[in-house]
């Protein structure tokens, strides 16, 4: 899901006083309902919107150096922890 859709969904949730998770579930239900009305749709379909990956991917695109430094640091710490055994 694009960052813009997530931001709009969270803004709508704040504006209407709705929990974002409930709004996300309602959006998934609406998408599934619309899909099932299409000719040739799968009988046992489901919709699961990824709540976090698109935001993380956008962050990685905007700040690749920060992400690489973080990954290297995490790898270093894991190595240190593993060497203590």
Helices and strands as residue ranges (DSSP letters): H 3-16, H 20-36, H 53-62, H 64-83
